[in-house]
């Protein structure tokens, strides 16, 4: 593959990774706020849903990180 294409792909993956990290922080923080101040059962359910979504975002972040590492390896290898 072309090195320029791989560099652009890394930039694209990095932007997605950064957006996932910001989404994770916002979702996890909101879930913590809801669980620390439970007013009714709906707040607790939304907090649990938020923790589940945070878990998915956290895993997606590390998937993107591994894709970036693979692309960097391809650049170093010279493919």
Secondary structure, 3 states (H helix, E strand, C coil): CCHHHHHHHHHHHHHHHHHHHHHHHHHHHHHHHHHHCCCCHHHHHHHHHHHHHHHHHHHHHHHHHHHHHHHHHHHHHCC
